[in-house]
Amino acid sequence: MSVTTELEARPFSGRLRESTRGVHERANHSTYMNALLGGELSLEGYTQLAIQYYFIYQAIEHVSDTMTCDAVGREFVFDELRRLPALERDLARLAGPAWRTEIRPLASTEAYAARIAEASVWAGGYVAHHYTRYLGDIAGGQIIRRLLEKNFDLAEAGSLFYHFDEIGSAPAFRDRYRAKLDAAPWDDDARARVINETLVAFEHNVAVFDELALELDRYRLA
């Protein structure tokens, strides 16, 4: 059996994961993320990422509100996943009480948010962006949570973005999510579109990390 045939024989969630593994790794090992996970950045350096996440999740969760009436999209609307309330509390701690009037999106973040809106005219496009962000935060994001708690004493406000207490068991939730991906009524062409849009979503994440990296020297610990 060829590699392509073997991949196509897998459940869709497995195909999606394997098809995006390369760009996922590029995002995880970008210059900015390497510096953050290596403990090289000040708290202000992390704050720059939290600010961009606010605009990204504002875009995703706005679409979530519209997907409640879509037969497929509503299966991927989870109130327990919503990150904006946590981000608002985090930014009040990280960026100060006037954060709403002071924060700005990067150009790459604006492009990412625009793509989320554009792609989400179809439920599969919404799912591609939803999957890319939330499942990564539930899993790999916990490394960042532990770093924030250890290095900056942010067990509560400041690291709440990475608290997923309402989903219960994280592995069980991920299994439930993947089962929904497998059960979604998409034909092969639609599944290919979902995979392609997920690749686009990861590329947008890479672009945000790359733009953040342009100012890394300002935020490196002495």
Phi and psi in degrees as GROMACS dihedral restraints (atoms count N, CA, C in turn):
[ dihedral_restraints ]
;  ai    aj    ak    al  type     phi  dphi    fc
    3     4     5     6     1   -69.1    20    10
    4     5     6     7     1   162.4    20    10
    6     7     8     9     1   -59.6    20    10
    7     8     9    10     1   -41.4    20    10
    9    10    11    12     1   -64.2    20    10
   10    11    12    13     1   -44.7    20    10
   12    13    14    15     1   -64.9    20    10
   13    14    15    16     1   -40.6    20    10
   15    16    17    18     1   -63.0    20    10
   16    17    18    19     1   -41.2    20    10
   18    19    20    21     1   -65.0    20    10
   19    20    21    22     1   -42.1    20    10
   21    22    23    24     1   -66.6    20    10
   22    23    24    25     1   -24.2    20    10
   24    25    26    27     1   -79.3    20    10
   25    26    27    28     1   -13.4    20    10
   27    28    29    30     1   -75.7    20    10
   28    29    30    31     1   160.6    20    10
   30    31    32    33     1   -57.4    20    10
   31    32    33    34     1   153.2    20    10
   33    34    35    36     1   -57.9    20    10
   34    35    36    37     1   -38.6    20    10
   36    37    38    39     1   -60.3    20    10
   37    38    39    40     1   -36.3    20    10
   39    40    41    42     1   -70.4    20    10
   40    41    42    43     1   -40.7    20    10
   42    43    44    45     1   -61.1    20    10
   43    44    45    46     1   -42.8    20    10
   45    46    47    48     1   -62.3    20    10
   46    47    48    49     1   -44.6    20    10
   48    49    50    51     1   -63.3    20    10
   49    50    51    52     1   -46.3    20    10
   51    52    53    54     1   -68.4    20    10
   52    53    54    55     1   -37.4    20    10
   54    55    56    57     1   -68.4    20    10
   55    56    57    58     1   -23.3    20    10
   57    58    59    60     1  -108.5    20    10
   58    59    60    61     1     6.0    20    10
   60    61    62    63     1   -59.3    20    10
   61    62    63    64     1   -42.8    20    10
   63    64    65    66     1   -62.9    20    10
   64    65    66    67     1   -50.3    20    10
   66    67    68    69     1   -70.6    20    10
   67    68    69    70     1   -28.8    20    10
   69    70    71    72     1   -61.8    20    10
   70    71    72    73     1   -44.2    20    10
   72    73    74    75     1   -64.8    20    10
   73    74    75    76     1   -37.8    20    10
   75    76    77    78     1   -62.6    20    10
   76    77    78    79     1   -39.3    20    10
   78    79    80    81     1   -65.5    20    10
   79    80    81    82     1   -45.2    20    10
   81    82    83    84     1   -65.4    20    10
   82    83    84    85     1   -28.9    20    10
   84    85    86    87     1  -111.8    20    10
   85    86    87    88     1    25.7    20    10
   87    88    89    90     1   -66.5    20    10
   88    89    90    91     1   163.2    20    10
   90    91    92    93     1   -57.8    20    10
   91    92    93    94     1   -43.9    20    10
   93    94    95    96     1   -64.7    20    10
   94    95    96    97     1   -48.5    20    10
   96    97    98    99     1   -66.7    20    10
   97    98    99   100     1   -35.3    20    10
   99   100   101   102     1   -61.2    20    10
  100   101   102   103     1   -40.8    20    10
  102   103   104   105     1   -67.8    20    10
  103   104   105   106     1   -42.5    20    10
  105   106   107   108     1   -64.1    20    10
  106   107   108   109     1   -51.9    20    10
  108   109   110   111     1   -70.0    20    10
  109   110   111   112     1   -21.5    20    10
  111   112   113   114     1   -83.0    20    10
  112   113   114   115     1     2.8    20    10
  114   115   116   117     1    70.8    20    10
  115   116   117   118     1    24.5    20    10
  117   118   119   120     1   -91.1    20    10
  118   119   120   121     1   -11.4    20    10
  120   121   122   123     1  -103.5    20    10
  121   122   123   124     1   149.5    20    10
  123   124   125   126     1   -72.7    20    10
  124   125   126   127     1   170.9    20    10
  126   127   128   129     1   -62.2    20    10
  127   128   129   130     1   -35.4    20    10
  129   130   131   132     1   -63.3    20    10
  130   131   132   133     1   -33.1    20    10
  132   133   134   135     1   -64.0    20    10
  133   134   135   136     1   -39.6    20    10
  135   136   137   138     1   -69.5    20    10
  136   137   138   139     1   -36.7    20    10
  138   139   140   141     1   -56.4    20    10
  139   140   141   142     1   -34.9    20    10
  141   142   143   144     1   -61.0    20    10
  142   143   144   145     1   -35.2    20    10
  144   145   146   147     1   -71.4    20    10
  145   146   147   148     1   -44.0    20    10
  147   148   149   150     1   -58.9    20    10
  148   149   150   151     1   -38.0    20    10
  150   151   152   153     1   -61.4    20    10
  151   152   153   154     1   -45.2    20    10
  153   154   155   156     1   -66.8    20    10
  154   155   156   157     1   -37.3    20    10
  156   157   158   159     1   -60.7    20    10
  157   158   159   160     1   -34.4    20    10
  159   160   161   162     1   -58.4    20    10
  160   161   162   163     1   -46.6    20    10
  162   163   164   165     1   -70.8    20    10
  163   164   165   166     1   -35.3    20    10
  165   166   167   168     1   -66.8    20    10
  166   167   168   169     1   -45.9    20    10
  168   169   170   171     1   -75.0    20    10
  169   170   171   172     1   -25.8    20    10
  171   172   173   174     1   -60.5    20    10
  172   173   174   175     1   -42.3    20    10
  174   175   176   177     1   -67.0    20    10
  175   176   177   178     1   -46.9    20    10
  177   178   179   180     1   -64.9    20    10
  178   179   180   181     1   -45.1    20    10
  180   181   182   183     1   -76.0    20    10
  181   182   183   184     1   -22.2    20    10
  183   184   185   186     1   -64.2    20    10
  184   185   186   187     1   -43.2    20    10
  186   187   188   189     1   -66.4    20    10
  187   188   189   190     1   -38.1    20    10
  189   190   191   192     1   -54.0    20    10
  190   191   192   193     1   -39.9    20    10
  192   193   194   195     1   -61.9    20    10
  193   194   195   196     1   -32.7    20    10
  195   196   197   198     1   -84.0    20    10
  196   197   198   199     1   -19.9    20    10
  198   199   200   201     1   -81.5    20    10
  199   200   201   202     1    -7.3    20    10
  201   202   203   204     1   -64.1    20    10
  202   203   204   205     1   -18.0    20    10
  204   205   206   207     1  -100.5    20    10
  205   206   207   208     1     1.6    20    10
  207   208   209   210     1   -97.0    20    10
  208   209   210   211     1   130.2    20    10
  210   211   212   213     1   -59.1    20    10
  211   212   213   214     1   -35.4    20    10
  213   214   215   216     1   -92.5    20    10
  214   215   216   217     1   -47.3    20    10
  216   217   218   219     1   -59.0    20    10
  217   218   219   220     1   -36.0    20    10
  219   220   221   222     1   -65.5    20    10
  220   221   222   223     1   -20.5    20    10
  222   223   224   225     1   -67.3    20    10
  223   224   225   226     1   -16.4    20    10
  225   226   227   228     1  -114.3    20    10
  226   227   228   229     1    19.9    20    10
  228   229   230   231     1  -101.3    20    10
  229   230   231   232     1   111.3    20    10
  231   232   233   234     1  -121.3    20    10
  232   233   234   235     1   109.8    20    10
  234   235   236   237     1   -60.4    20    10
  235   236   237   238     1   -30.8    20    10
  237   238   239   240     1   -71.0    20    10
  238   239   240   241     1   -11.0    20    10
  240   241   242   243     1   -93.4    20    10
  241   242   243   244     1   -15.1    20    10
  243   244   245   246     1   -54.4    20    10
  244   245   246   247     1   130.7    20    10
  246   247   248   249     1  -103.9    20    10
  247   248   249   250     1   -16.8    20    10
  249   250   251   252     1   -60.3    20    10
  250   251   252   253     1   -43.8    20    10
  252   253   254   255     1   -58.6    20    10
  253   254   255   256     1   -40.7    20    10
  255   256   257   258     1   -67.8    20    10
  256   257   258   259     1   -41.6    20    10
  258   259   260   261     1   -63.5    20    10
  259   260   261   262     1   -37.5    20    10
  261   262   263   264     1   -62.5    20    10
  262   263   264   265     1   -42.5    20    10
  264   265   266   267     1   -68.1    20    10
  265   266   267   268     1   -39.4    20    10
  267   268   269   270     1   -62.3    20    10
  268   269   270   271     1   -46.1    20    10
  270   271   272   273     1   -69.7    20    10
  271   272   273   274     1   -29.8    20    10
  273   274   275   276     1   -61.8    20    10
  274   275   276   277     1   -33.7    20    10
  276   277   278   279     1   -80.9    20    10
  277   278   279   280     1   -42.5    20    10
  279   280   281   282     1   -82.0    20    10
  280   281   282   283     1   -37.9    20    10
  282   283   284   285     1  -112.9    20    10
  283   284   285   286     1    -3.2    20    10
  285   286   287   288     1    96.5    20    10
  286   287   288   289     1   166.2    20    10
  288   289   290   291     1   -62.7    20    10
  289   290   291   292     1   -22.8    20    10
  291   292   293   294     1   -96.2    20    10
  292   293   294   295     1    21.0    20    10
  294   295   296   297     1   -57.8    20    10
  295   296   297   298     1   -34.7    20    10
  297   298   299   300     1   -60.6    20    10
  298   299   300   301     1   -34.3    20    10
  300   301   302   303     1   -92.2    20    10
  301   302   303   304     1    -8.7    20    10
  303   304   305   306     1  -105.9    20    10
  304   305   306   307     1   -26.0    20    10
  306   307   308   309     1   -80.6    20    10
  307   308   309   310     1   151.5    20    10
  309   310   311   312     1  -139.4    20    10
  310   311   312   313     1   144.6    20    10
  312   313   314   315     1   -78.5    20    10
  313   314   315   316     1   146.8    20    10
  315   316   317   318     1   -70.3    20    10
  316   317   318   319     1   163.2    20    10
  318   319   320   321     1   -59.2    20    10
  319   320   321   322     1   -39.5    20    10
  321   322   323   324     1   -66.8    20    10
  322   323   324   325     1   -33.1    20    10
  324   325   326   327     1   -70.1    20    10
  325   326   327   328     1   -41.3    20    10
  327   328   329   330     1   -60.8    20    10
  328   329   330   331     1   -40.8    20    10
  330   331   332   333     1   -65.9    20    10
  331   332   333   334     1   -38.8    20    10
  333   334   335   336     1   -63.8    20    10
  334   335   336   337     1   -48.2    20    10
  336   337   338   339     1   -62.1    20    10
  337   338   339   340     1   -39.2    20    10
  339   340   341   342     1   -64.3    20    10
  340   341   342   343     1   -38.9    20    10
  342   343   344   345     1   -66.5    20    10
  343   344   345   346     1   -39.2    20    10
  345   346   347   348     1   -57.7    20    10
  346   347   348   349     1   -47.1    20    10
  348   349   350   351     1   -64.1    20    10
  349   350   351   352     1   -42.8    20    10
  351   352   353   354     1   -65.2    20    10
  352   353   354   355     1   -45.7    20    10
  354   355   356   357     1   -72.8    20    10
  355   356   357   358     1   -24.8    20    10
  357   358   359   360     1   -86.4    20    10
  358   359   360   361     1    13.6    20    10
  360   361   362   363     1   -68.6    20    10
  361   362   363   364     1   -14.0    20    10
  363   364   365   366     1  -122.8    20    10
  364   365   366   367     1   137.5    20    10
  366   367   368   369     1   -57.2    20    10
  367   368   369   370     1   -36.7    20    10
  369   370   371   372     1   -62.7    20    10
  370   371   372   373     1   -35.8    20    10
  372   373   374   375     1   -66.8    20    10
  373   374   375   376     1   -41.5    20    10
  375   376   377   378     1   -59.4    20    10
  376   377   378   379     1   -47.1    20    10
  378   379   380   381     1   -61.3    20    10
  379   380   381   382     1   -39.1    20    10
  381   382   383   384     1   -57.8    20    10
  382   383   384   385     1   -45.0    20    10
  384   385   386   387     1   -75.5    20    10
  385   386   387   388     1   -37.9    20    10
  387   388   389   390     1   -61.2    20    10
  388   389   390   391     1   -49.6    20    10
  390   391   392   393     1   -58.9    20    10
  391   392   393   394     1   -45.6    20    10
  393   394   395   396     1   -58.7    20    10
  394   395   396   397     1   -43.0    20    10
  396   397   398   399     1   -84.5    20    10
  397   398   399   400     1   -56.5    20    10
  399   400   401   402     1   -68.1    20    10
  400   401   402   403     1   -43.4    20    10
  402   403   404   405     1   -66.5    20    10
  403   404   405   406     1   -31.4    20    10
  405   406   407   408     1   -67.8    20    10
  406   407   408   409     1   -37.8    20    10
  408   409   410   411     1   -68.8    20    10
  409   410   411   412     1   -37.4    20    10
  411   412   413   414     1   -65.4    20    10
  412   413   414   415     1   -36.3    20    10
  414   415   416   417     1   -93.3    20    10
  415   416   417   418     1   -85.4    20    10
  417   418   419   420     1   -62.6    20    10
  418   419   420   421     1   -25.8    20    10
  420   421   422   423     1   -61.8    20    10
  421   422   423   424     1   -21.3    20    10
  423   424   425   426     1   -68.7    20    10
  424   425   426   427     1   -23.4    20    10
  426   427   428   429     1   -65.5    20    10
  427   428   429   430     1   -42.5    20    10
  429   430   431   432     1   -66.5    20    10
  430   431   432   433     1   -39.5    20    10
  432   433   434   435     1   -57.3    20    10
  433   434   435   436     1   -47.8    20    10
  435   436   437   438     1   -64.5    20    10
  436   437   438   439     1   -36.5    20    10
  438   439   440   441     1   -64.4    20    10
  439   440   441   442     1   -43.9    20    10
  441   442   443   444     1   -64.5    20    10
  442   443   444   445     1   -39.3    20    10
  444   445   446   447     1   -68.7    20    10
  445   446   447   448     1   -39.1    20    10
  447   448   449   450     1   -76.3    20    10
  448   449   450   451     1   -47.0    20    10
  450   451   452   453     1   -84.8    20    10
  451   452   453   454     1   -26.9    20    10
  453   454   455   456     1  -127.3    20    10
  454   455   456   457     1     7.8    20    10
  456   457   458   459     1    57.4    20    10
  457   458   459   460     1    45.1    20    10
  459   460   461   462     1  -108.9    20    10
  460   461   462   463     1    65.9    20    10
  462   463   464   465     1   -75.0    20    10
  463   464   465   466     1   -22.9    20    10
  465   466   467   468     1  -119.3    20    10
  466   467   468   469     1  -119.5    20    10
  468   469   470   471     1   -55.4    20    10
  469   470   471   472     1   127.9    20    10
  471   472   473   474     1   120.2    20    10
  472   473   474   475     1   -33.0    20    10
  474   475   476   477     1  -124.6    20    10
  475   476   477   478     1    10.9    20    10
  477   478   479   480     1   -63.3    20    10
  478   479   480   481     1   -25.1    20    10
  480   481   482   483     1   -53.1    20    10
  481   482   483   484     1   -31.5    20    10
  483   484   485   486     1   -97.2    20    10
  484   485   486   487     1     8.7    20    10
  486   487   488   489     1   -91.8    20    10
  487   488   489   490     1   118.9    20    10
  489   490   491   492     1  -121.0    20    10
  490   491   492   493     1    47.4    20    10
  492   493   494   495     1   -61.9    20    10
  493   494   495   496     1   -29.6    20    10
  495   496   497   498     1   -77.8    20    10
  496   497   498   499     1   -10.2    20    10
  498   499   500   501     1   -89.9    20    10
  499   500   501   502     1    -6.7    20    10
  501   502   503   504     1    74.7    20    10
  502   503   504   505     1  -137.2    20    10
  504   505   506   507     1   -66.1    20    10
  505   506   507   508     1   120.9    20    10
  507   508   509   510     1   -63.2    20    10
  508   509   510   511     1   -45.9    20    10
  510   511   512   513     1   -60.4    20    10
  511   512   513   514     1   -40.0    20    10
  513   514   515   516     1   -66.0    20    10
  514   515   516   517     1   -38.3    20    10
  516   517   518   519     1   -65.2    20    10
  517   518   519   520     1   -44.9    20    10
  519   520   521   522     1   -60.5    20    10
  520   521   522   523     1   -38.8    20    10
  522   523   524   525     1   -63.6    20    10
  523   524   525   526     1   -40.7    20    10
  525   526   527   528     1   -65.0    20    10
  526   527   528   529     1   -40.1    20    10
  528   529   530   531     1   -64.0    20    10
  529   530   531   532     1   -46.3    20    10
  531   532   533   534     1   -64.2    20    10
  532   533   534   535     1   -33.8    20    10
  534   535   536   537     1   -64.3    20    10
  535   536   537   538     1   -35.8    20    10
  537   538   539   540     1   -67.2    20    10
  538   539   540   541     1   -39.2    20    10
  540   541   542   543     1   -60.1    20    10
  541   542   543   544     1   -44.0    20    10
  543   544   545   546     1   -66.6    20    10
  544   545   546   547     1   -31.5    20    10
  546   547   548   549     1   -89.4    20    10
  547   548   549   550     1   -12.1    20    10
  549   550   551   552     1   -59.4    20    10
  550   551   552   553     1   136.6    20    10
  552   553   554   555     1   -81.2    20    10
  553   554   555   556     1    58.9    20    10
  555   556   557   558     1  -103.9    20    10
  556   557   558   559     1   136.9    20    10
  558   559   560   561     1   -80.2    20    10
  559   560   561   562     1  -177.8    20    10
  561   562   563   564     1   -60.9    20    10
  562   563   564   565     1   -39.4    20    10
  564   565   566   567     1   -65.6    20    10
  565   566   567   568     1   -41.8    20    10
  567   568   569   570     1   -66.8    20    10
  568   569   570   571     1   -38.9    20    10
  570   571   572   573     1   -64.4    20    10
  571   572   573   574     1   -37.8    20    10
  573   574   575   576     1   -62.9    20    10
  574   575   576   577     1   -38.8    20    10
  576   577   578   579     1   -63.9    20    10
  577   578   579   580     1   -40.4    20    10
  579   580   581   582     1   -61.9    20    10
  580   581   582   583     1   -45.9    20    10
  582   583   584   585     1   -60.6    20    10
  583   584   585   586     1   -45.6    20    10
  585   586   587   588     1   -62.1    20    10
  586   587   588   589     1   -40.3    20    10
  588   589   590   591     1   -71.1    20    10
  589   590   591   592     1   -31.2    20    10
  591   592   593   594     1   -66.0    20    10
  592   593   594   595     1   -39.1    20    10
  594   595   596   597     1   -60.5    20    10
  595   596   597   598     1   -42.2    20    10
  597   598   599   600     1   -61.5    20    10
  598   599   600   601     1   -42.8    20    10
  600   601   602   603     1   -60.7    20    10
  601   602   603   604     1   -44.0    20    10
  603   604   605   606     1   -63.5    20    10
  604   605   606   607     1   -38.8    20    10
  606   607   608   609     1   -62.8    20    10
  607   608   609   610     1   -36.6    20    10
  609   610   611   612     1   -66.2    20    10
  610   611   612   613     1   -38.0    20    10
  612   613   614   615     1   -62.2    20    10
  613   614   615   616     1   -43.7    20    10
  615   616   617   618     1   -59.8    20    10
  616   617   618   619     1   -42.0    20    10
  618   619   620   621     1   -62.6    20    10
  619   620   621   622     1   -40.5    20    10
  621   622   623   624     1   -64.2    20    10
  622   623   624   625     1   -46.2    20    10
  624   625   626   627     1   -61.9    20    10
  625   626   627   628     1   -39.3    20    10
  627   628   629   630     1   -66.3    20    10
  628   629   630   631     1   -37.8    20    10
  630   631   632   633     1   -70.8    20    10
  631   632   633   634     1   -37.8    20    10
  633   634   635   636     1   -60.7    20    10
  634   635   636   637     1   -35.8    20    10
  636   637   638   639     1   -66.4    20    10
  637   638   639   640     1   -20.6    20    10
  639   640   641   642     1   -63.6    20    10
  640   641   642   643     1   -24.0    20    10
  642   643   644   645     1  -110.3    20    10
  643   644   645   646     1    18.4    20    10
  645   646   647   648     1   -56.6    20    10
  646   647   648   649     1   -40.5    20    10
  648   649   650   651     1   -61.1    20    10
  649   650   651   652     1   -25.1    20    10
  651   652   653   654     1   -69.7    20    10
  652   653   654   655     1   -23.7    20    10
  654   655   656   657     1  -116.2    20    10
  655   656   657   658     1     6.6    20    10
  657   658   659   660     1   -76.1    20    10
  658   659   660   661     1   139.4    20    10
  660   661   662   663     1   -67.2    20    10
  661   662   663   664     1   144.0    20    10
